[in-house]
Amino acid sequence: MSETSANNFEVQNQNDAQNRNYQQQQQPLRIYLVTDGLRSKHTKTVYRLVFNQFLREGAHTTDLQVLLDHKPRVLESMIIGYIEGIRDKGLAHKTLKLHCAAIFHFLEMNDVVLNKRKIMRFIPPDESPTTITTSTTTGQGESDYGYGYGGDRPYTVEQIYRIINEGCGGDTRSKVIILLMASTGMRIGALHTHNCNTQTIISYY
């Protein structure tokens, strides 16, 4: 092969590589949905519902690409405005956190980085009597993120005893469900996935 032919061949390879890179750049990036990356069917359903509400009432668009084209600071203002709106409607603390969790999940899946600490400051502390709101650093008041941090206080043995003996009305099925949830920490949404035939009886209990 002559030197001229070799040079032409090298130039052609470079052009082909540039064309491939250009075509790859022109291909639209995949937009991940709010249900992508989730395992629980229950979580998928809930996230879809609250995220669609955000699209209607907060983003005012159902076009996900339009939403993702906003700059992070614009998205933060949009989310804060939405949270303030539903907060003023009297939604509970955990419901507000659920809405934020769905929105954050969608944006994280699409590589959008937000100042979540700032956004979460617009969620008021949980004032329910069964929730611990002690700070992880100061021992009192709000947590490091400015909102109630603790989860539900677990039922005492005496409370579980009263529920079983006074609240179930002799229904064995209800007693089994309550004992199973109390002893394992299982969510009520996960109960339907369990089959009695797959359980192992522990005799010493």
Secondary structure as GFF3:
##gff-version 3
##sequence-region A 1 205
A	DSSP	alpha_helix	3	26	.	.	.	ID=ss1
A	DSSP	alpha_helix	41	54	.	.	.	ID=ss2
A	DSSP	pi_helix	55	59	.	.	.	ID=ss3
A	DSSP	alpha_helix	64	68	.	.	.	ID=ss4
A	DSSP	alpha_helix	72	87	.	.	.	ID=ss5
A	DSSP	alpha_helix	93	109	.	.	.	ID=ss6
A	DSSP	alpha_helix	116	120	.	.	.	ID=ss7
A	DSSP	alpha_helix	157	162	.	.	.	ID=ss8
A	DSSP	pi_helix	163	167	.	.	.	ID=ss9
A	DSSP	alpha_helix	172	184	.	.	.	ID=ss10
A	DSSP	three_ten_helix	188	193	.	.	.	ID=ss11
A	DSSP	three_ten_helix	196	198	.	.	.	ID=ss12
###
